[in-house]
Amino acid sequence: MIDPEETPRVRVIRGTPSEEELAALIAVVSDAYVRETAEAVADVPEVSVWERTQRGLRRPLRRDIPWGRFSG
């Protein structure tokens, strides 16, 4: 089911387009959207065997905690 909040909306700011013009606009924009979403794929990062089997050397440093008496 289509969520009304996710459906695209068209708002005419200037002029009075006919129903045929609006239908043509929606058809062109819909086709462009379908093509763009078909081409937009995220690359799956390849993880080597080394990265999969080895744990990190240490946790990342926390920069929000000052260290020692040099915290100023």
Beta strands, then each sheet from edge to edge (+ up, - down):
end
